[in-house]
Amino acid sequence: MAELKDKLRADLTAAIKERDTAVTSVLRMALSAVGTEEVSGKQARELTDEEVRRVLSKEAKKRDESAAAFESAGRPEQAAAERAEGEVLRRYLPAQLDDGELLRLVRESVSEVADENGQQPGQKQMGQVMKVVNAKVAGRAEGGRVAAVVKSELAG
């Protein structure tokens, strides 16, 4: 069984005992999303820690998008609640890469692809570079952010 899922359950139990309704509701939602993912598809299965992290990341991103929507609709209190939920979920995710570290990983990946192909990759090889970078990043940076850095490196 996934250790992360066990940690979520243990933290849910602790939050219930502490009567922390905000954390309790977020963890219940997260465990529900994990359970839904486990039974989706043709056959029910147990998720690995990496798959649980992916589900939590997706849920955190939903909270960010909701907060932005509430903010633009003039509902700052609802936006703050969504951001707080996102922060609870981020406790269970790996720390995000800073810009310098992401740039270093992208440059390493570009040089690896250049060594494989025998020439400096261009925009047409962005998919190859992204494949190598995403393996190194492993959920520590958002895909759009990674793609933007790769695109700028390949362009210039």
C-alpha positions as CSV (number, residue, x, y, z in Angstrom):
1,M,0.0,0.0,0.0
2,A,1.1,3.5,-0.7
3,E,2.9,5.1,2.2
4,L,1.6,8.6,1.2
5,K,-2.0,7.3,1.3
6,D,-1.4,5.9,4.8
7,K,0.0,9.3,5.8
8,L,-3.0,11.1,4.5
9,R,-5.3,8.7,6.5
10,A,-3.2,9.2,9.7
11,D,-3.3,13.0,9.3
12,L,-7.0,12.9,8.6
13,T,-7.5,11.0,11.9
14,A,-5.4,13.5,13.7
15,A,-7.3,16.5,12.2
16,I,-10.6,14.9,13.2
17,K,-9.3,14.5,16.8
18,E,-8.1,18.1,16.8
19,R,-11.5,19.2,15.4
20,D,-9.7,21.0,12.5
21,T,-12.5,21.2,10.1
22,A,-10.6,22.9,7.2
23,V,-7.8,20.3,7.2
24,T,-10.3,17.5,7.7
25,S,-12.4,18.5,4.7
26,V,-9.3,18.9,2.4
27,L,-7.9,15.5,3.4
28,R,-11.3,13.8,3.0
29,M,-11.5,15.3,-0.5
30,A,-7.9,14.2,-1.3
31,L,-8.6,10.6,-0.1
32,S,-11.8,10.6,-2.1
33,A,-9.9,11.7,-5.3
34,V,-7.3,9.0,-4.7
35,G,-10.1,6.4,-4.2
36,T,-11.8,7.6,-7.4
37,E,-8.5,7.2,-9.3
38,E,-8.0,3.7,-7.9
39,V,-11.3,2.5,-9.2
40,S,-11.1,4.3,-12.6
41,G,-10.3,2.2,-15.6
42,K,-11.1,-1.4,-16.3
43,Q,-9.8,-2.8,-13.1
44,A,-9.5,-1.5,-9.5
45,R,-5.9,-1.2,-8.4
46,E,-3.7,0.2,-5.6
47,L,-2.0,3.5,-6.5
48,T,1.8,4.0,-6.0
49,D,3.1,6.9,-4.1
50,E,4.0,8.7,-7.3
51,E,0.4,8.2,-8.6
52,V,-1.0,9.5,-5.3
53,R,1.3,12.6,-5.7
54,R,0.0,13.1,-9.2
55,V,-3.6,13.1,-8.0
56,L,-2.7,15.5,-5.1
57,S,-0.9,17.8,-7.6
58,K,-3.9,17.8,-9.9
59,E,-6.2,18.7,-6.9
60,A,-3.8,21.5,-5.8
61,K,-3.8,22.9,-9.3
62,K,-7.7,22.9,-9.3
63,R,-7.6,24.9,-6.1
64,D,-5.2,27.4,-7.7
65,E,-7.5,27.8,-10.7
66,S,-10.6,28.1,-8.5
67,A,-8.9,30.8,-6.4
68,A,-8.0,32.8,-9.5
69,A,-11.6,32.5,-10.8
70,F,-13.0,33.6,-7.4
71,E,-10.5,36.5,-7.3
72,S,-11.5,37.7,-10.7
73,A,-15.2,37.4,-9.8
74,G,-14.7,39.7,-6.8
75,R,-14.9,37.0,-4.1
76,P,-11.7,37.3,-2.1
77,E,-12.9,35.4,0.9
78,Q,-13.7,32.4,-1.3
79,A,-10.4,32.7,-3.1
80,A,-8.5,32.7,0.2
81,A,-10.3,29.5,1.3
82,E,-9.3,27.8,-2.0
83,R,-5.7,29.0,-1.5
84,A,-5.7,27.6,2.0
85,E,-6.9,24.2,0.7
86,G,-4.2,24.2,-1.9
87,E,-1.6,24.9,0.8
88,V,-2.8,21.9,2.8
89,L,-2.4,19.7,-0.3
90,R,1.1,21.1,-1.0
91,R,2.3,19.7,2.3
92,Y,2.2,16.3,0.7
93,L,3.9,17.2,-2.5
94,P,7.7,17.5,-3.1
95,A,9.2,21.0,-3.0
96,Q,8.9,22.9,-6.3
97,L,12.1,23.6,-8.2
98,D,13.3,27.2,-8.2
99,D,14.0,28.9,-11.6
100,G,17.8,28.4,-11.4
101,E,17.6,24.7,-10.7
102,L,14.9,24.2,-13.4
103,L,17.1,26.1,-15.9
104,R,20.1,23.9,-15.0
105,L,18.1,20.7,-15.5
106,V,16.8,22.0,-18.9
107,R,20.3,22.8,-20.0
108,E,21.6,19.4,-19.0
109,S,18.8,17.7,-20.9
110,V,19.4,19.9,-24.0
111,S,23.0,18.8,-24.0
112,E,22.1,15.1,-23.5
113,V,19.7,15.3,-26.5
114,A,22.5,17.1,-28.5
115,D,24.9,14.3,-27.7
116,E,22.4,11.7,-28.8
117,N,21.5,13.4,-32.1
118,G,25.0,14.7,-32.9
119,Q,23.6,18.3,-33.3
120,Q,22.1,21.0,-31.2
121,P,18.3,20.4,-30.9
122,G,15.9,23.0,-32.3
123,Q,12.2,23.6,-31.8
124,K,11.4,20.4,-33.7
125,Q,13.2,18.3,-31.0
126,M,11.3,20.0,-28.2
127,G,9.4,16.7,-27.5
128,Q,12.6,14.8,-27.1
129,V,14.0,17.4,-24.7
130,M,10.7,17.5,-22.7
131,K,10.8,13.8,-22.3
132,V,14.3,13.9,-20.8
133,V,13.5,17.0,-18.6
134,N,10.2,15.6,-17.3
135,A,12.0,12.4,-16.1
136,K,14.5,14.6,-14.1
137,V,11.8,17.1,-12.8
138,A,9.5,14.3,-11.6
139,G,6.6,16.5,-10.5
140,R,8.7,19.2,-8.9
141,A,7.6,21.8,-11.5
142,E,4.5,22.5,-13.4
143,G,4.5,21.3,-17.0
144,G,3.7,24.7,-18.5
145,R,6.6,26.2,-16.6
146,V,9.0,23.5,-17.8
147,A,7.8,23.9,-21.4
148,A,8.4,27.6,-21.3
149,V,12.0,27.2,-20.1
150,V,12.7,24.5,-22.7
151,K,11.2,26.6,-25.5
152,S,13.3,29.6,-24.5
153,E,16.5,27.5,-24.3
154,L,15.9,25.9,-27.7
155,A,15.1,29.3,-29.3
156,G,18.1,31.1,-28.0
